[in-house]
Amino acid sequence: MDLKDSLNGPVSAYASQSYSQVTASDSVAEAAKAMKKAGATEAIVVGEGKPIGIVTERDILYKVVAEGSDPSSVTVRDVMTSPVETVDEGSKVGEAIAKMSRLGVRRLGVTKGGKLVGMITQKAVVTSDLKKSVPLPELASPHQFACPYCGAAMKTKEELSKHIDQVHLGLGLLEGDASKW
């Protein structure tokens, strides 16, 4: 499967249903145990049966462990991110990647009819299963770099970056000007 076909594929092909669920009042230690049991890097925080936030391994590491706090005494509410950013299961993979980049997140909840049915992560899209992963633009060809949005071939990574910046995202975004986001 080539890059363009991969990016146009449905999010559902890359979504995982192996995420864990915790409550906002659970301790971070309990959340970490739930994540380990599910083999997931995140836990959806639910309240009244609906997703109200997300807690990730990185949240636990940076907001609890690195601060020297006791994971057993810190609640999920204290470290979770809310709301859970989502994408519909029928959305294209390229749209999900663009949304993750725009929002500065690494995972999105996948919804069907407004209900959470899975998770999609950058890691899953790029590396999880070579039969289903999206090839990175830099790896698409040893002599050319394909634009993930339009398939245009560039000679260098720098040329590709400039092309994406100017044609698809808007001048200045890849140079660090996030004011246009």
PyMOL commands that set and color helices and strands:
alter all, ss='L'
color gray80, all
select helices_A, chain A and resi 3-8+11-13+28-38+57-65+76-79+93-103+122-128+137-139+157-169+178-180
alter helices_A, ss='H'
color red, helices_A
select strands_A, chain A and resi 20-23+42-47+50-56+86-88+107-112+115-121+145-146+153-154
alter strands_A, ss='S'
color yellow, strands_A
deselect
rebuild
show_as cartoon
